[in-house]
């Protein structure tokens, strides 16, 4: 598959169980609403950080209004859960800024319910939860076993369990469940791993950061006629993809 760049049309400033799909916009069963103050913080996060910056996909907004982000951060960082910033979650990893999570999820807005998605670098599991709530069949990979297990527990408690979640290196993708309608990554490779384009369907999508530490770009690749067409979205800063 040959890679071909295309002009940038996007530029922005900076549970299901296996075989089951959640209906869009529904509240995850068993997910705690929290007290009024927490709910208010979540609503403010969506309105001021997402809607005000142009995020409009209803599935994404519904998921981020309902899913308790504070359940995915360490207890020592609860006060930062709904802030406009990434939050450290241990082991040198972070949960991404809400706007980045929303924007990356919105770049998959063309996917229909039940579409199969590979998530690479699932970390805390928050992005996983958003994608599952959107009705997608999510297969998640996290390289750190401790994070993978902790996120599995949280997702199960919220009844937002993905189709699969395993501790593995995402550099080689996950051939077992390929092909995917989309691959989404929260770790930055210096160049697109060769295995990823081989594991998407015709017309499939890849959303991932690319480049070196201070020159990372969030990009979207779309397969068409055997070639990948790249559109850059914005500058970002993610942890590096191990092995890239």
Backbone as CSV, one residue per row, in Angstrom:
resi,resn,N_x,N_y,N_z,CA_x,CA_y,CA_z,C_x,C_y,C_z
1,UNK,0.853,-1.195,0.000,0.000,0.000,0.000,0.882,1.235,0.000
2,UNK,0.709,2.127,-0.946,1.554,3.307,-1.021,0.919,4.455,-0.238
3,UNK,1.760,5.308,0.298,1.306,6.433,1.102,1.351,7.703,0.260
4,UNK,0.306,8.494,0.313,0.263,9.718,-0.468,-0.370,10.817,0.376
5,UNK,0.315,11.935,0.508,-0.209,13.045,1.307,-1.259,13.801,0.520
6,UNK,-2.212,14.385,1.236,-3.227,15.212,0.595,-3.315,16.534,1.325
7,UNK,-3.900,17.567,0.723,-4.025,18.857,1.411,-4.783,18.711,2.722
8,UNK,-4.537,19.612,3.615,-5.095,19.562,4.965,-6.446,20.276,5.000
9,UNK,-7.577,19.514,5.054,-8.888,20.150,5.081,-9.414,20.381,6.482
10,UNK,-8.663,19.914,7.510,-9.225,19.886,8.851,-8.695,20.982,9.762
11,UNK,-7.540,21.558,9.466,-6.665,22.165,10.458,-7.412,22.901,11.566
12,UNK,-7.152,22.486,12.786,-7.804,23.035,13.975,-6.737,23.535,14.928
13,UNK,-7.075,24.509,15.769,-6.169,24.863,16.836,-6.242,23.770,17.877
14,UNK,-4.744,24.364,18.232,-4.695,23.393,19.253,-5.720,23.703,20.331
15,UNK,-20.198,-1.904,25.313,-19.869,-2.623,26.395,-20.712,-3.708,26.102
16,UNK,-19.368,-2.728,25.333,-20.237,-3.843,25.082,-19.476,-5.138,25.242
17,UNK,-20.180,-6.268,25.501,-19.542,-7.575,25.508,-19.309,-7.971,24.062
18,UNK,-18.507,-9.031,23.855,-18.271,-9.509,22.507,-19.600,-9.765,21.806
19,UNK,-19.782,-9.134,20.632,-20.978,-9.380,19.838,-22.154,-8.507,20.202
20,UNK,-22.025,-7.632,21.197,-23.124,-6.760,21.576,-22.714,-5.314,21.350
21,UNK,-23.648,-4.487,20.926,-23.357,-3.087,20.657,-24.296,-2.208,21.461
22,UNK,-23.737,-1.220,22.180,-24.558,-0.298,22.952,-25.224,0.695,22.019
23,UNK,-26.475,1.032,22.275,-27.154,2.035,21.480,-26.594,3.409,21.813
24,UNK,-26.471,4.261,20.840,-25.867,5.571,21.036,-26.710,6.419,21.980
25,UNK,-25.990,7.250,22.772,-26.667,8.217,23.627,-27.271,7.632,24.887
26,UNK,-27.083,6.321,25.163,-27.666,5.746,26.364,-26.678,5.833,27.504
27,UNK,-27.179,5.937,28.701,-26.321,6.019,29.869,-25.825,4.629,30.232
28,UNK,-24.489,4.455,30.475,-23.976,3.150,30.835,-24.573,2.663,32.147
29,UNK,-25.111,1.449,32.134,-25.708,0.894,33.342,-24.639,0.755,34.408
30,UNK,-24.976,1.101,35.630,-24.057,0.939,36.734,-23.070,2.084,36.877
31,UNK,-23.036,3.024,35.931,-22.116,4.146,36.028,-22.638,5.143,37.053
32,UNK,-21.842,5.450,38.071,-22.320,6.368,39.092,-22.464,7.777,38.545
33,UNK,-23.582,8.434,38.866,-23.785,9.802,38.418,-22.919,10.765,39.214
34,UNK,-22.544,10.360,40.444,-21.803,11.272,41.282,-22.737,12.317,41.865
35,UNK,-22.192,13.190,42.711,-23.042,14.228,43.287,-23.245,15.359,42.283
36,UNK,-24.066,16.307,42.665,-24.424,17.397,41.756,-23.205,18.195,41.318
37,UNK,-22.234,18.337,42.211,-21.043,19.118,41.874,-20.236,18.438,40.770
38,UNK,-20.114,17.109,40.865,-19.366,16.378,39.839,-20.088,16.449,38.506
39,UNK,-21.415,16.265,38.552,-22.196,16.354,37.323,-22.052,17.739,36.697
40,UNK,-22.053,18.755,37.526,-21.910,20.124,37.039,-20.549,20.332,36.385
41,UNK,-19.508,19.760,36.984,-18.170,19.859,36.400,-18.121,19.191,35.032
42,UNK,-18.785,18.057,34.923,-18.784,17.326,33.649,-19.531,18.119,32.575
43,UNK,-20.659,18.701,32.938,-21.416,19.521,31.992,-20.592,20.737,31.558
44,UNK,-19.919,21.357,32.512,-19.095,22.522,32.187,-17.942,22.131,31.272
45,UNK,-17.350,20.969,31.514,-16.278,20.473,30.653,-16.751,20.374,29.209
46,UNK,-17.917,19.782,29.017,-18.446,19.601,27.664,-18.781,20.944,27.025
47,UNK,-19.478,21.797,27.753,-19.934,23.064,27.173,-18.789,24.036,26.901
48,UNK,-17.866,24.165,27.858,-16.830,25.194,27.748,-15.583,24.716,27.015
49,UNK,-15.248,23.433,27.141,-14.025,22.934,26.523,-14.264,22.294,25.158
50,UNK,-15.451,21.738,24.943,-15.714,20.996,23.708,-16.619,21.768,22.756
51,UNK,-17.855,22.024,23.177,-18.807,22.713,22.303,-18.268,24.086,21.905
52,UNK,-17.694,24.800,22.852,-17.179,26.141,22.565,-16.033,26.124,21.565
53,UNK,-15.367,24.977,21.416,-14.256,24.857,20.461,-14.668,24.142,19.181
54,UNK,-15.951,23.933,19.015,-16.411,23.410,17.739,-16.711,21.931,17.679
55,UNK,-16.594,21.201,18.793,-16.966,19.786,18.790,-18.489,19.700,18.720
56,UNK,-19.002,18.996,17.715,-20.455,18.974,17.511,-21.031,17.579,17.337
57,UNK,-20.190,16.559,17.241,-20.708,15.209,17.046,-21.537,14.784,18.258
58,UNK,-22.801,14.454,18.028,-23.719,14.173,19.132,-23.326,12.928,19.908
59,UNK,-22.805,11.915,19.230,-22.399,10.701,19.949,-21.241,10.996,20.889
60,UNK,-20.290,11.790,20.425,-19.140,12.145,21.256,-19.587,12.979,22.453
61,UNK,-20.401,13.985,22.217,-20.857,14.852,23.307,-21.692,14.082,24.323
62,UNK,-22.561,13.189,23.842,-23.380,12.389,24.762,-22.504,11.507,25.637
63,UNK,-21.488,10.890,25.029,-20.594,10.023,25.797,-19.842,10.812,26.855
64,UNK,-19.348,11.984,26.492,-18.539,12.743,27.431,-19.376,13.437,28.498
65,UNK,-20.653,13.636,28.226,-21.555,14.134,29.277,-21.874,13.047,30.299
66,UNK,-21.924,11.809,29.874,-22.382,10.723,30.740,-21.260,9.979,31.451
67,UNK,-20.129,9.808,30.808,-19.078,8.950,31.377,-18.301,9.711,32.449
68,UNK,-18.187,9.142,33.649,-17.510,9.818,34.759,-15.993,9.790,34.595
69,UNK,-15.448,10.834,34.021,-14.009,10.906,33.753,-13.185,10.719,35.025
70,UNK,-13.730,11.161,36.160,-12.968,11.054,37.405,-12.703,9.609,37.809
71,UNK,-13.469,8.662,37.264,-13.228,7.254,37.571,-11.954,6.726,36.903
72,UNK,-11.398,7.487,35.984,-10.235,7.032,35.230,-8.941,7.723,35.652
73,UNK,-8.985,8.524,36.715,-7.781,9.190,37.209,-7.486,8.709,38.626
74,UNK,-6.225,8.777,39.068,-5.886,8.366,40.432,-6.615,9.227,41.458
75,UNK,-6.863,8.659,42.621,-7.585,9.389,43.664,-6.865,10.678,44.053
76,UNK,-5.536,10.684,43.938,-4.773,11.885,44.291,-4.935,13.006,43.266
77,UNK,-5.526,12.695,42.099,-5.676,13.680,41.023,-7.142,13.999,40.727
78,UNK,-8.050,13.629,41.618,-9.473,13.816,41.338,-9.833,15.266,41.047
79,UNK,-9.159,16.188,41.700,-9.455,17.597,41.491,-9.113,18.091,40.095
80,UNK,-8.330,17.297,39.346,-7.921,17.685,37.996,-8.733,16.987,36.913
81,UNK,-9.630,16.097,37.310,-10.275,15.198,36.350,-10.990,15.928,35.225
82,UNK,-11.659,17.036,35.525,-12.463,17.731,34.518,-11.814,19.024,34.033
83,UNK,-10.535,19.189,34.363,-9.813,20.365,33.909,-9.420,20.273,32.445
84,UNK,-9.014,21.399,31.892,-8.658,21.512,30.477,-7.183,21.170,30.283
85,UNK,-6.829,19.933,30.629,-5.427,19.531,30.583,-5.334,18.018,30.700
86,UNK,-4.207,17.436,30.268,-3.988,16.015,30.539,-3.708,15.812,32.021
87,UNK,-3.939,14.594,32.507,-3.748,14.287,33.925,-2.836,13.067,34.047
88,UNK,-1.766,13.150,34.857,-0.899,11.987,35.053,-1.666,10.836,35.702
89,UNK,-1.422,9.614,35.209,-2.083,8.439,35.777,-1.075,7.407,36.271
90,UNK,0.211,7.791,36.331,1.242,6.886,36.798,1.990,6.218,35.658
91,UNK,3.158,5.674,35.982,3.999,4.951,35.013,4.389,5.829,33.829
92,UNK,4.459,7.149,34.052,4.838,8.062,32.989,3.759,8.292,31.952
93,UNK,2.523,7.894,32.248,1.420,8.010,31.299,0.429,9.082,31.755
94,UNK,-0.430,9.513,30.834,-1.454,10.503,31.159,-2.789,10.109,30.544
95,UNK,-3.860,10.668,31.083,-5.159,10.639,30.422,-5.240,11.947,29.635
96,UNK,-5.545,11.863,28.357,-5.472,13.027,27.482,-6.459,14.117,27.889
97,UNK,-6.120,15.345,27.537,-7.000,16.500,27.702,-8.370,16.183,27.091
98,UNK,-9.472,16.557,27.746,-10.803,16.240,27.215,-11.001,16.657,25.758
99,UNK,-10.504,17.833,25.392,-10.685,18.303,24.016,-10.009,17.374,23.008
100,UNK,-8.828,16.879,23.349,-8.115,15.973,22.437,-8.878,14.664,22.295
101,UNK,-9.391,14.134,23.408,-10.197,12.907,23.346,-11.411,13.124,22.449
102,UNK,-12.090,14.251,22.635,-13.288,14.545,21.846,-12.957,14.729,20.373
103,UNK,-11.876,15.442,20.083,-11.514,15.688,18.694,-11.143,14.391,17.982
104,UNK,-10.336,13.551,18.636,-9.949,12.289,18.018,-11.164,11.393,17.798
105,UNK,-12.068,11.377,18.765,-13.291,10.582,18.615,-14.143,11.120,17.470
106,UNK,-14.200,12.446,17.341,-14.993,13.062,16.275,-14.438,12.750,14.892
107,UNK,-13.144,12.490,14.801,-12.544,12.131,13.516,-12.990,10.750,13.047
108,UNK,-13.701,10.029,13.920,-14.284,8.734,13.552,-15.800,8.845,13.405
109,UNK,-16.306,10.055,13.251,-17.754,10.272,13.252,-18.469,9.588,12.094
110,UNK,-17.728,9.266,11.028,-18.376,8.618,9.882,-18.660,7.139,10.125
111,UNK,-18.101,6.579,11.196,-18.303,5.158,11.485,-19.715,4.902,11.996
112,UNK,-20.324,3.844,11.506,-21.643,3.450,11.973,-21.521,2.590,13.224
113,UNK,-22.618,2.458,13.956,-22.620,1.588,15.136,-22.220,0.182,14.724
114,UNK,-21.413,-0.437,15.565,-20.955,-1.789,15.289,-19.674,-1.848,14.497
115,UNK,-19.181,-0.707,13.993,-17.921,-0.696,13.249,-16.786,-1.141,14.167
116,UNK,-15.854,-1.881,13.591,-14.762,-2.454,14.375,-13.573,-1.491,14.404
117,UNK,-13.112,-1.180,15.619,-12.040,-0.202,15.809,-10.935,-0.819,16.654
118,UNK,-9.688,-0.603,16.252,-8.539,-0.977,17.062,-8.015,0.279,17.746
119,UNK,-7.967,0.247,19.076,-7.419,1.362,19.848,-6.048,0.969,20.369
120,UNK,-5.044,1.758,20.064,-3.665,1.468,20.456,-3.225,2.475,21.510
121,UNK,-2.763,1.955,22.659,-2.385,2.815,23.770,-3.589,3.259,24.561
122,UNK,-4.369,2.295,25.049,-5.651,2.613,25.694,-5.497,3.222,27.081
123,UNK,-4.329,3.072,27.704,-4.035,3.764,28.954,-5.067,3.554,30.040
124,UNK,-5.641,4.649,30.529,-6.607,4.595,31.628,-7.914,3.925,31.232
125,UNK,-8.212,3.902,29.926,-9.471,3.336,29.452,-10.540,4.375,29.158
126,UNK,-10.237,5.669,29.364,-11.262,6.700,29.148,-11.652,6.807,27.675
127,UNK,-10.657,6.864,26.791,-10.976,6.900,25.359,-11.720,5.635,24.944
128,UNK,-11.329,4.502,25.511,-12.031,3.242,25.241,-13.502,3.373,25.587
129,UNK,-13.776,3.923,26.768,-15.160,4.080,27.218,-15.964,4.960,26.266
130,UNK,-15.353,6.040,25.782,-16.042,6.932,24.843,-16.412,6.174,23.576
131,UNK,-15.473,5.416,23.036,-15.712,4.684,21.789,-16.771,3.604,21.970
132,UNK,-16.745,2.910,23.096,-17.756,1.883,23.360,-19.133,2.535,23.486
133,UNK,-19.208,3.644,24.215,-20.477,4.359,24.364,-21.015,4.824,23.016
134,UNK,-20.127,5.110,22.071,-20.528,5.516,20.721,-21.087,4.351,19.905
135,UNK,-21.032,3.150,20.470,-21.596,1.995,19.791,-20.626,1.248,18.911
136,UNK,-19.321,1.469,19.097,-18.315,0.831,18.263,-17.809,-0.457,18.901
137,UNK,-17.397,-1.393,18.074,-16.788,-2.637,18.559,-15.300,-2.376,18.739
138,UNK,-14.887,-2.207,19.985,-13.538,-1.738,20.283,-12.641,-2.890,20.723
139,UNK,-11.486,-2.983,20.083,-10.424,-3.894,20.497,-9.258,-3.015,20.942
140,UNK,-8.916,-3.079,22.229,-7.954,-2.145,22.815,-6.653,-2.848,23.183
141,UNK,-5.551,-2.127,22.992,-4.212,-2.606,23.343,-3.549,-1.571,24.246
142,UNK,-2.968,-2.031,25.343,-2.182,-1.181,26.237,-0.901,-1.937,26.587
143,UNK,0.251,-1.308,26.394,1.512,-2.013,26.573,1.831,-2.297,28.039
144,UNK,1.316,-1.499,28.970,1.616,-1.685,30.391,0.554,-2.574,31.036
145,UNK,0.920,-3.780,31.469,-0.069,-4.704,32.037,-0.838,-4.122,33.221
146,UNK,-0.155,-3.352,34.073,-0.825,-2.783,35.246,-1.943,-1.836,34.822
147,UNK,-1.675,-0.993,33.830,-2.702,-0.079,33.331,-3.824,-0.833,32.639
148,UNK,-3.454,-1.848,31.870,-4.472,-2.631,31.161,-5.439,-3.271,32.146
149,UNK,-4.907,-3.825,33.232,-5.764,-4.500,34.203,-6.626,-3.503,34.968
150,UNK,-6.031,-2.368,35.355,-6.804,-1.354,36.076,-7.932,-0.803,35.210
151,UNK,-7.642,-0.547,33.940,-8.680,-0.012,33.053,-9.763,-1.043,32.796
152,UNK,-9.377,-2.310,32.703,-10.372,-3.367,32.520,-11.370,-3.372,33.679
153,UNK,-10.855,-3.247,34.898,-11.718,-3.242,36.080,-12.688,-2.061,36.047
154,UNK,-12.163,-0.871,35.751,-13.024,0.319,35.702,-14.091,0.190,34.626
155,UNK,-13.705,-0.255,33.447,-14.655,-0.396,32.338,-15.732,-1.426,32.655
156,UNK,-15.353,-2.510,33.319,-16.341,-3.516,33.709,-17.316,-2.942,34.725
157,UNK,-16.807,-2.161,35.684,-17.680,-1.564,36.696,-18.685,-0.594,36.080
158,UNK,-18.302,0.048,34.986,-19.190,0.999,34.306,-20.007,0.342,33.201
159,UNK,-19.859,-0.967,33.046,-20.536,-1.701,31.981,-20.215,-1.107,30.607
160,UNK,-18.946,-0.805,30.406,-18.449,-0.286,29.132,-17.279,-1.134,28.646
161,UNK,-17.383,-2.421,28.866,-16.314,-3.342,28.507,-16.154,-3.427,26.997
162,UNK,-14.927,-3.267,26.481,-14.717,-3.403,25.040,-14.774,-4.859,24.608
163,UNK,-14.792,-5.085,23.303,-14.825,-6.449,22.785,-13.591,-7.228,23.216
164,UNK,-12.442,-6.554,23.278,-11.235,-7.174,23.817,-10.312,-6.082,24.326
165,UNK,-9.508,-6.419,25.333,-8.519,-5.505,25.886,-7.358,-6.353,26.364
166,UNK,-6.178,-6.087,25.853,-5.035,-6.902,26.243,-3.785,-6.047,26.407
167,UNK,-2.840,-6.577,27.185,-1.539,-5.941,27.333,-0.649,-6.419,26.190
168,UNK,-0.279,-5.505,25.305,0.534,-5.857,24.144,1.121,-4.587,23.548
169,UNK,2.127,-4.757,22.700,2.740,-3.640,21.991,1.939,-3.352,20.731
170,UNK,1.442,-2.140,20.610,0.599,-1.791,19.477,1.336,-1.566,18.178
171,UNK,2.663,-1.625,18.210,3.456,-1.397,17.005,3.035,-2.319,15.862
172,UNK,2.669,-3.546,16.203,2.300,-4.520,15.172,0.792,-4.665,15.015
173,UNK,0.023,-3.771,15.653,-1.423,-3.854,15.537,-1.969,-5.077,16.247
174,UNK,-3.073,-5.596,15.757,-3.698,-6.790,16.335,-4.355,-7.557,15.199
175,UNK,-3.582,-8.441,14.598,-4.036,-9.141,13.402,-5.211,-10.066,13.692
176,UNK,-5.326,-10.501,14.940,-6.352,-11.478,15.313,-7.764,-11.033,14.947
177,UNK,-8.051,-9.753,15.117,-9.409,-9.262,14.852,-9.489,-8.388,13.598
178,UNK,-8.399,-8.279,12.865,-8.383,-7.471,11.641,-9.267,-8.125,10.569
179,UNK,-9.758,-7.304,9.610,-9.479,-5.884,9.411,-10.420,-4.996,10.219
180,UNK,-9.989,-3.753,10.422,-10.743,-2.772,11.196,-11.206,-1.634,10.290
181,UNK,-12.377,-1.099,10.605,-12.812,0.106,9.892,-11.964,1.311,10.283
182,UNK,-11.376,1.252,11.483,-10.524,2.363,11.915,-9.516,1.882,12.943
183,UNK,-8.371,2.552,12.961,-7.368,2.402,14.009,-7.164,3.780,14.623
184,UNK,-7.183,3.851,15.951,-6.956,5.116,16.650,-5.859,4.886,17.679
185,UNK,-4.867,5.770,17.721,-3.710,5.573,18.593,-3.488,6.784,19.479
186,UNK,-3.110,6.519,20.732,-2.805,7.580,21.689,-1.341,7.518,22.101
187,UNK,-0.497,7.054,21.185,0.948,7.052,21.367,1.556,7.430,20.026
188,UNK,2.640,8.183,20.066,3.175,8.783,18.844,4.325,7.977,18.258
189,UNK,4.188,7.610,16.994,5.257,6.956,16.243,5.986,7.997,15.399
190,UNK,7.277,7.773,15.164,8.033,8.689,14.309,7.544,8.595,12.871
191,UNK,7.110,7.399,12.488,6.497,7.188,11.178,5.407,6.143,11.344
192,UNK,4.463,6.123,10.447,3.332,5.214,10.575,3.810,3.763,10.526
193,UNK,3.521,2.963,11.564,3.926,1.556,11.547,3.364,0.822,10.332
194,UNK,4.198,0.020,9.706,3.814,-0.652,8.462,2.619,-1.571,8.644
195,UNK,2.454,-2.132,9.852,1.378,-3.106,10.076,0.000,-2.457,10.083
196,UNK,-0.085,-1.192,10.448,-1.407,-0.580,10.617,-2.191,-0.469,9.310
197,UNK,-1.606,0.061,8.232,-2.384,0.139,6.987,-2.831,-1.220,6.473
198,UNK,-2.060,-2.254,6.789,-2.412,-3.598,6.329,-3.590,-4.185,7.102
199,UNK,-3.976,-3.540,8.217,-5.033,-4.095,9.061,-6.327,-3.276,9.022
200,UNK,-6.448,-2.357,8.062,-7.708,-1.632,7.913,-8.432,-2.090,6.650
201,UNK,-9.731,-1.883,6.648,-10.561,-2.256,5.508,-10.355,-1.266,4.358
202,UNK,-10.749,-1.623,3.140,-10.790,-0.630,2.064,-11.670,0.546,2.493
203,UNK,-11.149,1.745,2.341,-11.869,2.925,2.806,-11.688,3.204,4.281
204,UNK,-10.844,2.414,4.951,-10.650,2.549,6.388,-9.870,3.796,6.781
205,UNK,-9.852,4.050,8.095,-9.294,5.285,8.650,-8.258,4.969,9.717
206,UNK,-7.210,5.782,9.777,-6.251,5.745,10.883,-6.166,7.153,11.462
207,UNK,-6.323,7.272,12.773,-6.169,8.550,13.473,-5.059,8.369,14.498
208,UNK,-3.992,9.164,14.384,-2.847,8.962,15.271,-1.929,10.174,15.247
209,UNK,-1.196,10.399,16.357,-0.125,11.395,16.329,1.076,10.817,15.588
210,UNK,1.826,11.676,14.938,2.973,11.221,14.150,4.088,12.254,14.259
211,UNK,5.347,11.790,14.282,6.475,12.712,14.297,7.312,12.594,15.554
212,UNK,8.286,13.478,15.677,9.161,13.489,16.841,8.577,14.364,17.942
213,UNK,9.198,14.303,19.123,8.619,14.851,20.345,8.092,16.275,20.186
214,UNK,8.899,17.198,19.689,8.478,18.599,19.614,7.833,18.956,18.279
215,UNK,7.671,17.963,17.410,7.074,18.232,16.099,5.961,17.236,15.788
216,UNK,5.258,16.850,16.809,4.173,15.891,16.599,2.971,16.563,15.938
217,UNK,2.320,15.812,15.051,1.085,16.256,14.420,0.037,15.167,14.600
218,UNK,-1.166,15.569,14.948,-2.275,14.629,14.898,-2.719,14.560,13.447
219,UNK,-2.819,13.348,12.911,-3.147,13.181,11.496,-4.245,12.142,11.316
220,UNK,-4.924,12.264,10.184,-5.938,11.293,9.793,-5.578,10.771,8.408
221,UNK,-5.499,9.448,8.312,-5.240,8.796,7.031,-6.517,8.097,6.570
222,UNK,-6.820,8.228,5.307,-7.989,7.560,4.730,-7.523,6.702,3.559
223,UNK,-7.917,5.423,3.565,-7.555,4.534,2.462,-8.493,4.755,1.286
224,UNK,-7.918,4.884,0.104,-8.711,5.003,-1.118,-7.916,4.441,-2.286
225,UNK,-8.499,3.467,-2.967,-7.881,2.869,-4.155,-6.469,2.368,-3.883
226,UNK,-6.273,1.752,-2.720,-4.983,1.158,-2.408,-3.937,2.116,-1.888
227,UNK,-4.293,3.383,-1.686,-3.349,4.369,-1.162,-3.913,5.005,0.097
228,UNK,-3.002,5.477,0.957,-3.405,6.209,2.155,-3.233,7.699,1.904
229,UNK,-4.267,8.463,2.151,-4.236,9.907,1.973,-4.223,10.561,3.352
230,UNK,-3.196,11.339,3.627,-3.008,11.932,4.955,-3.491,13.377,4.998
231,UNK,-4.207,13.710,6.072,-4.599,15.089,6.368,-4.143,15.420,7.779
232,UNK,-3.344,16.462,7.953,-2.915,16.882,9.278,-4.018,17.686,9.951
233,UNK,-4.156,17.471,11.261,-5.232,18.107,12.022,-4.702,19.239,12.893
234,UNK,-3.737,18.937,13.768,-3.194,19.973,14.645,-1.932,19.466,15.309
235,UNK,-1.222,20.368,15.965,-0.066,19.985,16.752,-0.493,19.376,18.079
236,UNK,0.209,18.338,18.516,-0.115,17.642,19.760,1.177,17.205,20.442
237,UNK,1.046,16.633,21.623,2.191,16.038,22.307,1.715,14.799,23.057
238,UNK,2.107,13.638,22.553,1.744,12.353,23.147,3.005,11.617,23.588
239,UNK,2.823,10.634,24.461,3.936,9.759,24.812,4.345,8.982,23.565
240,UNK,5.623,8.581,23.452,6.062,7.853,22.257,5.512,6.435,22.214
241,UNK,5.290,5.947,21.001,4.919,4.555,20.800,6.157,3.702,20.993
242,UNK,6.117,2.767,21.920,7.274,1.934,22.212,7.656,1.128,20.981
243,UNK,8.952,1.191,20.628,9.450,0.418,19.500,9.413,1.146,18.182
244,UNK,8.879,2.379,18.180,8.782,3.098,16.898,10.087,3.820,16.577
